[in-house]
């Protein structure tokens, strides 16, 4: 399974490098704007970084699903699924490779955030001054910069788990449509409709679930995540169920 995961990860190296290069270009624009004292360039750089960061994760979702869909109808995919390992391991390797790709992007974006933060902080004390103002404002409401950062970090972790749930649901939608339609041209449209329907259903259930610890003082990321425990349990169950469903359909129902 480890070899299969490496193979799947390598398949996405070139597109991943393209995304990282685009983010690096936006970062360069921001850095030039800071050192040249051109607020417009710096603002454009930050804007492109934010938009590029969001787009890069959508790329992970779309590219990962497209590769899986193509493998179900192309000869190269036939060779992948004919390898002497179970379809559960193959699907698992594909999903783990997507997770590894996402982790690579998170690490790169995290590095850029740290660099940009320290760059702004050393540039005329800009961030340091903002920190003092924010600390005073938050202090009047019984909050601190640390608690806000913990809330944001917890939100990001929950969002990433939710995002990975989207990927596994997309895999299940592709598997379901392939079961019924095989290589029909309309399969892609049906897959998308199934994905939207399943994801809306999961999102609706998550919305209806209660939030815990409304009066808990947030000091750490775990405190921020505590209130979303029911939603996180739902997402994990959906991940596991979608993975098992995709692998089972591939094994018993889909003719490659």
N, C-alpha and C positions, 0 to 999 in steps of 0.2 A: 504493500500500500504506500510505503514511503517513496519508493521509486516512481509509482504512478503520480503521486502528489508533486514530486519534482518535475516530472514530465509536463503535467498540467500547468505548473507555475511558469516553466520555461516558455510554454506556448504564448503566455501573455506578457512576456518580458518586453517585447518591442513596443506594444501599445502602452504599457506602463511607463517605459522610458519617455515616450512622447508626452504623456501627461505630466511627468515630473519635469521635463524640459520646459513645458509651457508654464508651469508654476514657478520654475526658476527664473524664467524671463520676466514674469510679473514681479518677482522678488527683486530682480535687478533694477527694474523701473522704479520701485519703491526706494531702494538704496540710493540710486542716482538722485532722486528727488530730495532725499534727506540731506545728502552731502552738498548738493547744488543749491539747497534751500529753495527748491521749486515745489511749493505746496500742491500744485496741480498734478505734477508727476507722481509725487508721493501718494496723493489721494487716488489717482488712477491705479497705481500699483497695489494699494490695499484693496481697492474695489475688485480688481482682477483676481487677486489672491482669494478673496472671499467667494466670488463667483466660481473661480476655478476649483477651489476646494470642494464646493458643493457638486460641481459638475464631475469632478474626478470620482466621487463615490457613485454617482449615477452611471458613470462609465463602467465601474466595477460590476454593478448590477446588470447592465445591458450586455456588456461583453461576455460575462460569465454565462448568461442565459443563452445568448446567441451561439456560443461555442457548444453548449450542451445540445441545443436544438439541431445544429449542423451535424453533430456526431451521430444523431439518431437517423440521419438520412444520407450521409456521405460515406464513401468507402473507407476513408481514414477513420471515421467513427466506428465503422464495423470492425476494423482491426483492433481498436481500443477495447471494445466490448467483448471481443473474442479472446482476449488475454486470459491466461489461466488463473484468474482471481475472481472472486464473487462480485456480482454487480453492486452489492452493498458497499464493498470496499472501493469500487470504481467511483460510485456516486459520492462516497465519503471523501475520497481523494480530490474530486472536483470541488466539492464544497470547502474543504480545508485549504485548497490552493487559492480559492477566492478569498477566504479569510486571511491567508498569508499576504495576498496582494493588498487587501484593505489595510492590514497592519503596517505594511510598507508605506502606504500613503499616509496613514496616521502618524507614523514616526517622522516622515519627511515634513509634514505640515506642523507637527509639534516642534521640530527643529527650527523651522522658519519663524514660528511664534516666539520662541525663546530669543532667537537672534534679533528679531524686530523689536521686541520688548526692551532688550538691553540697549539696542541702538537708539531707540527713542529716549530711554532713560539717561543715556550719556549725552544726548544732543540737547544742550541748554537746559537740562533738568526737566524736560517736558513731562515725562511720565511721573517723575517724583512729585512735581507740583500738582498734577491731577490726582495722585494718590492722596495727598494731604486734604484736598478739597472733598474727594469722595469719602474719605474716612470721617470727616466732620459731618457730612450730610447723612451718611449711614449711621453714625453714632447717635444722632437724634432719634433714630427709629429702632435703636437697640440692635443694630446690625454692625458688621465689620466687613472689610474687604475680603478677609479670609473666609467668612461664611458665604459671601457672594460667589467667590471662586469655587468653594465646595459645591454650591448649588449648581453652578455652570458645569463643573466636572461631572457631577452626578447625572445631569441632564444629557451630557454628551455620551456617557456610557450607556444610558437607557436608549438613546437615539441610535447608537451603533448596534445594540442588540436588536432593536426593532428593525433596523435596516437589514441585518443579516436574516431576520425572519422573513423579510420581503423576498430575499434571494431564494430561500428554501421553498417558499410558497410558489415562486415563479417556476422553480424546477418541477414542482408537483403539477402545476398547470400545464407545462409542456408535456409531461409524462401522460397526463390524462387525455390531452388532445391527440397525442401520438397513439394512444391505445385505440381510440375510436376512428381517427381519420388517417392514420399511417402517414403516407407521403402526399396527401392531398394539399393543393396550394392554399386552401382556406385554413389550414392547420394553424398558421401563425396568428391569424385574426382570432380564431377560437381560443388559442392559448392566452392571448392578451385579455380577452373578455373574461376567461376563467380566473386569470390572475387578479384582475380588478375586483371581480365578485368575491373571491376568497379573501383578499386583503381588506376589502371594505367590511366584510363580515367580522374578521378578526379585530379590526380597529373599532368596530361598533361594540363588540363584547368588552374590549379593553376599556373603552370609554365608560361603560356601565359598571365596571368593577370599582369598588371603593378604594380610596387612598388612605393609607395608614399614617399615624403619627402627625396629625395636623399641628399639634402643639409642641412637637419635638424641636429643640434648639439645634439648628444645623451647625455643626462644627467641622465635620469631615465629609468626604465624598460618600461614605457609607450611610451617614445620617440622611443625606439628600436622596439616596437610592431607596432608603427604607420605606418611604411612603409609596413607592411604586412596586413593592413586592408582589401584589396580586397580578399586576400587569406583566411583570418579568416572568412569573411562573407561567402565565398564559403564553408568552412569546417562546419560552423554552419548550413547552409542550407542543406548540405549533411547529417549531424547528424539528423536533424529534419525529413528530407525526408526519411531516412533509418529507423528511429524509427517508423514513421507512416506507411511506407510500410510494415515493418515486422509485426506490430500489425494487420494491415488490412488483410494481407494474412493469418495470424494465425486465424483470426476471420471468414473469408469468404471462404477461399480456402483449408486450410490444414485440413485433417481428422485425428484426433488423435486416 
